[in-house]
Each structure stands twice: as structure tokens, then as C-alpha cells.
Amino acid sequence: MLDTGVLVLNRVYQPVHVTSVRRAFTLLYQGVAKAIDEEFQLFDFPSWSALAAAQHDSIGTVSRRIRVPRVIVLLAYDHLPKTRVRFSRFNIYARDDNTCQYCGRRFRRAELNLDHVVPRSRGGSTTWENVVCSCVACNLRKGGRTPEEARMRLLHSPTRPRWTPVFRSAARRALYREWRPFLSLADAAYWNAELLE
């Protein structure tokens, strides 16, 4: 429970990050953040810990159970998050949802590789718009050809994803109903090392 996700908002209620319950409680206790409930009321740590924890996710202490906050707002942070998505293997797998873009089957990351839609041998670049997830069988079948030449169809045209804090936590894959009012529909990223051409 302590490692599940909590949406972090800046002081103007824009999502900037997803953190753990453990870290969220630390920020609440230090007075750096306040918790938000379903009715958009703000609570500091003492008032939050006084709320009834029944029928909610909660953690136990020596004296009582404390409700887990799913959204917190930072009191002094008003910056916007980075909006550039890093071009990395992990982010490409996340963008394509671990799905081969040719056959449409989902795989474990260890069973996937990256494919250049227009092969590098033909001048294709290593960019968001030219790299997709591919299973080994489809990658071998396509070889050094374009999808049209190999008579293979892409499920989706590759594009650069837009940034949202939810994509950071794609490994968790947990989206809580309390997050919905604060999230945009875009799905994007902020992970790993930059891939270079």
C-alpha cells in the first residue's frame, strides 16, 4: 500500500508528478502539501489523519488507521512540469503499450525490440515518428524493407507522445478515480536515458 500512487499537483492544481503513498505522507506531515478529498476540500496532516478511514484504502499505525490520500497539492510549488518526452526504449514500449505494431500482440519487454519503419539503411531516422515496438518474428519478416514492401500494416502511425504525469507511472498502471478531475486525456512520458541516432 505504501508504494501505490498518489497524484501530486502544483499549487494551481496542475498535475506534476505521481509519487508513492509513503512520500505523500511525508510531505503532508512536513506541512509542504495538503491532501484533497473527493469534494475538493484541503486537509493538513492532523485534519486528514482525523478523517474516518473506513471504506477507503488506509494504513495502520499503533493508535489508529489513516486514510490514504490519492491526490495532494504542494503549497509552495507553482512551476509547470517538463513537457518534453525523452526518446528512450522504455518510453517507446510505454507509448506502444508493449504491443507489436505489426501483428498487434502484446509481449513482455524482453520479447520486444525496436523497428525503424523506414530502415536506417534507406535513410530512416531514429526518431519518435520512425521507431515502433516490434516482436522478433515481425522484425525478421520485415527485414530491411518498408512496411509496404513487406506487405505489413502498422497498427498506429508512430508519433511523439505528449507529456502527462500519468505516463511517468505507467509501470504501476493504476489510475485512481480521484485523479480523473485533474488529468488531461493525453498520455505521455518522462523516463530513462535519451536514445541517440
C-alpha positions in Angstrom: 0.0 0.0 0.0 2.8 2.4 0.8 4.2 2.1 -2.7 1.0 2.8 -4.6 0.5 6.0 -6.5 -0.6 9.5 -5.3 -1.1 12.3 -7.8 0.9 15.4 -7.0 -0.5 18.8 -8.0 1.3 22.2 -8.0 -0.4 25.0 -6.1 -2.5 25.9 -9.1 -3.9 22.3 -9.3 -1.9 21.2 -12.3 -0.6 17.6 -12.2 3.2 17.5 -12.0 4.1 14.0 -10.7 3.0 10.7 -9.4 4.6 9.7 -6.1 4.3 7.0 -3.5 1.9 7.0 -0.5 5.0 6.9 1.7 6.3 10.1 0.2 2.9 11.8 0.2 2.5 11.2 3.9 6.0 12.6 4.5 5.0 15.8 2.5 1.7 16.1 4.4 3.4 15.6 7.8 6.1 18.2 7.0 3.4 20.7 6.0 4.7 21.0 2.5 1.4 19.6 0.9 -2.2 19.2 1.7 -4.5 16.2 0.8 -7.6 16.7 -1.3 -10.7 14.6 -0.8 -13.5 13.8 -3.3 -15.3 17.1 -2.5 -12.1 19.0 -3.3 -11.6 20.0 0.4 -8.0 20.5 1.5 -6.6 18.9 4.7 -3.4 19.2 6.5 -1.9 16.2 8.2 -3.8 16.4 11.6 -7.1 17.0 9.9 -6.5 14.3 7.3 -5.5 11.7 10.0 -8.7 12.5 11.9 -10.9 11.5 8.9 -12.6 8.2 9.1 -10.6 5.5 7.2 -13.5 3.0 6.8 -14.4 2.2 3.2 -11.1 3.7 1.9 -7.6 2.5 1.4 -5.8 3.0 4.7 -2.6 2.3 6.6 -2.4 1.2 10.2 -0.5 3.0 12.9 -0.1 2.0 16.6 -3.2 4.0 17.6 -5.5 4.1 14.5 -5.9 3.7 10.8 -5.2 6.6 8.5 -6.9 7.1 5.1 -4.5 7.0 2.1 -4.6 10.3 0.1 -4.8 9.8 -3.6 -4.3 13.4 -4.6 -2.1 16.0 -2.8 -1.3 19.7 -3.6 2.0 21.2 -3.0 1.7 24.5 -1.1 4.7 26.4 -2.5 5.3 24.9 -5.9 3.8 26.6 -8.9 6.1 25.6 -11.7 4.9 23.6 -14.7 6.3 20.1 -15.4 8.7 19.4 -18.2 6.7 19.0 -21.4 9.4 17.3 -23.5 9.2 13.5 -23.6 12.5 11.7 -23.6 13.2 9.5 -26.6 14.1 6.1 -24.9 13.4 2.4 -25.4 11.3 2.3 -22.3 9.2 5.2 -23.4 8.6 3.7 -26.9 7.5 0.5 -25.2 5.2 2.5 -23.0 3.8 4.6 -25.9 3.1 1.4 -27.9 1.8 -0.4 -24.8 4.2 -3.3 -25.2 2.3 -4.3 -28.4 3.9 -5.2 -31.6 2.8 -2.6 -34.1 2.7 -5.1 -36.9 0.9 -8.2 -35.5 -0.9 -6.5 -32.7 0.1 -9.0 -30.0 1.3 -7.9 -26.5 4.6 -9.2 -25.3 6.9 -8.8 -22.3 9.5 -6.1 -22.8 12.3 -8.8 -23.0 10.5 -10.3 -26.1 10.2 -7.0 -27.9 12.7 -4.9 -29.9 12.6 -1.6 -31.8 12.0 -1.4 -35.5 12.7 1.6 -37.9 9.6 1.9 -40.1 11.8 3.4 -42.8 15.1 1.3 -42.4 18.2 3.2 -41.4 19.9 1.7 -44.5 17.4 3.7 -46.5 17.9 7.0 -44.7 15.3 6.4 -41.9 16.0 8.4 -38.8 15.9 7.3 -35.2 13.0 9.5 -34.1 9.6 9.1 -32.4 8.0 9.3 -35.9 10.0 6.4 -37.3 10.6 3.9 -34.5 8.0 1.4 -33.2 7.7 -1.7 -31.0 8.1 -4.9 -32.8 8.2 -8.6 -31.9 11.2 -10.5 -33.1 9.2 -12.5 -35.7 7.7 -9.4 -37.3 11.0 -7.6 -37.3 12.7 -10.5 -39.0 9.8 -10.8 -41.5 10.0 -7.1 -42.3 13.8 -7.0 -42.6 15.3 -4.0 -44.3 12.1 -3.2 -46.2 9.4 -0.6 -45.6 6.1 -2.0 -44.3 4.5 -1.6 -47.7 7.3 -3.6 -49.4 6.9 -6.3 -46.8 3.1 -6.2 -47.1 2.8 -5.4 -43.4 0.5 -2.8 -42.0 1.2 -0.6 -38.9 -1.4 -0.6 -36.2 -0.7 3.1 -35.5 1.4 5.7 -37.1 4.3 6.5 -34.7 4.1 9.9 -33.1 5.8 11.8 -30.3 3.7 11.5 -27.2 2.6 14.5 -25.2 3.7 14.7 -21.5 1.4 14.0 -18.6 2.4 12.8 -15.1 0.5 9.6 -15.5 2.8 8.3 -18.2 5.6 8.5 -15.6 3.8 5.9 -13.6 2.8 3.7 -16.5 4.7 0.8 -14.8 2.2 1.0 -12.0 -0.8 1.0 -14.4 -3.1 2.2 -11.6 -5.3 5.1 -12.3 -7.5 6.1 -9.4 -10.9 7.7 -9.8 -9.8 10.6 -7.5 -7.2 11.5 -10.2 -9.7 12.0 -13.1 -10.7 15.6 -12.4 -7.0 16.7 -12.6 -5.8 14.7 -15.6 -5.8 15.5 -19.3 -6.6 12.9 -21.9 -3.1 12.9 -23.2 -0.7 10.1 -22.4 3.0 10.8 -22.4 6.3 10.2 -20.6 9.3 11.2 -18.6 11.6 8.2 -18.3 15.1 6.8 -18.9 18.0 7.9 -20.9 17.8 9.7 -24.2 18.3 7.5 -27.3 20.6 8.9 -29.9 20.8 8.4 -33.6 
